[in-house]
């Protein structure tokens, strides 16, 4: 039964808590609009409400009023109350709930971090300094603290005017709080911050992510030990930029990254206010951008919603946008015109007993109101879908290098792959090259042209030595035309072959796509196979990432709404397909869980992304429909020996059972007959056997131990945390399936 099997994608309490109460909770909604604007309860005139969150103890929504120096509270019954801070000019901006269940917030204008006891504020009816309110000076003067988030044993905040990331250690010594400040490597005004519950961590767990708005980068701060102050990657007090920070440049220039959120797909998502786009950082640190249908939107806030998608505000066009983890965007018009929506929060459920409304709340700057929308309600005012304006796109060309293409040909065993990404305006290109197997040391590499295969031509662009990526070249219109006509080639020289050892002609990149956009599988079949095909020039290697996704979010397994859940109905699958030279197709197998719920057909998606030496064709997003085989909801199948053993194959080994193994371990339990004591003992023994099995020890558990050794070595004061699912699954797949 779904609820009895182990979850394949668990949400830690820390992650769930942070997802609900992050300071810069910013995203949006879809239907069932409400606004809290009555004369009795509306914010003060021109209050400029900005940050917003849900306080989990009393389920109220709290928000900041930047212009009036107040905090506002909306009770579950809709009553809005305002509480004035001692300094009306403090400009409270962003909020977060810490582990002490106090609300912490930034005071941008007075350069302080404030803290209130919300329950005492409500019972007292006022914010009282020295009682239910404390504030702390930020060490750097005029740093303008902006966003704040929990993370790494304390709270991090951005200092937008000082180019620093601040940290407050917790537990707090009110008379002498521990503040640390870290200089961000690239000078920038800083935006939102999110962190400490995994996600797109690339090489570690627990990073703090933030936006560098003017520098056009997404920054991250590496984990450190806040108890003993073990800094980032070394012991001692070295908090140097190189050791503590990483930065990823947003592909679109001057995009203005602003809001940031942790997505339901374990990726980092952010808004680009100046480019009008939504960005995603995946587990490899690669940024993908998505453009809403409406132009010039100025997206600000973004947050994970209760429906497995992300929601964002579009301040300039008065919309709330919704984006799926596959990148599909829809928009909803806010009924009141010109409200300038700012930040947003989710009133999401943390457990089945949580009374959260599963709605989304957002602040309106010029509307001077707090908006609320139910993403599950039907819409009476659907947003018209504008015809998108076609925009130029980049074009990928590839070359596969061999000795046979040289003039004259040679028998070199060397091979190579080259990529050339032509810019949208067709004036520049970024070149990458990987090669191996040369007969002797390399002594040069160039792009030549114009020449057809079998003909030599002049050098056009000298290239760096060795393997490289992202080397920028400037192209003339003639160069571009020759490239499109297949008249440019790349040549790698060696001391043995001074005129060139391996060569390849640039041509259009092959495409990778699913063989079909829709697949179906019977629930009892327990596995569905999806085929990825490669078309075009297949003479070289290529790769593409894949990942499952669904719209179930955190819903319980007994919810029947057509969404399959990775917790209940199928196993999450993430990895990389690697195509060898000449290979034209590969198969991805997804395991299906044969539960006993009567639920009707349910769907999930498999998504391709980050193609290498290839482009993504159509379709790159496949829908899988699971056909229910139950006529009524039955008993919990976990008590059945065969189902119990099958789940161990799924959970420990991530594969379909082999018939002999399934029969053997099922018999271990069934041989007890009706002796419940024997059955209980055998079930324990079977579980232990799977844990101790060589297959698990050399795949999944090896990955777990590798991560602990690599990222926690010498730091025994830290709690031992598991690696994120987005890192664990692909690594396990590579070990389990060497051909992938």
URBELGI-V276200 format. One record per run of one state. SS is the DSSP state (A for helix, B for strand, O for the rest). FROM is the first residue (numbers start at 1). LEN is the number of residues. Records with the same first field share a line. If there is no record, write none. Layout:
# URBELGI-V276200
SS->FROM-LEN  FROM-LEN
This chain:
# URBELGI-V276200
O->1-1  5-8  22-12  37-12  56-4  66-4  75-5  85-7  98-5  108-4  117-1  125-4  130-3  138-7  152-2  160-4  170-9  184-6  196-12  213-4  222-3  226-4  231-10  250-7  263-5  273-4  282-5  292-7  305-5  315-4  324-5  334-7  348-11  365-4  374-21  406-9  423-5  437-5  450-9  463-5  475-2  485-3  495-7  506-1  509-2  515-3  526-1  536-6  550-13  564-6  571-3  580-5  593-9  613-2  617-4  628-9  640-1  654-5  671-5  693-1  698-2  713-12  737-4
A->2-3  13-9  118-7  241-4  403-3  477-8  523-3  637-3  641-13  659-12  676-17  694-4  700-13  725-12
B->34-3  49-7  60-6  70-5  80-5  92-6  103-5  112-5  129-1  133-5  145-7  154-6  164-6  179-5  190-6  208-5  217-5  225-1  230-1  245-5  257-6  268-5  277-5  287-5  299-6  310-5  319-5  329-5  341-7  359-6  369-5  395-8  415-8  428-9  442-8  459-4  468-7  488-7  502-4  507-2  511-4  518-5  527-9  542-8  563-1  570-1  574-6  585-8  602-11  615-2  621-7
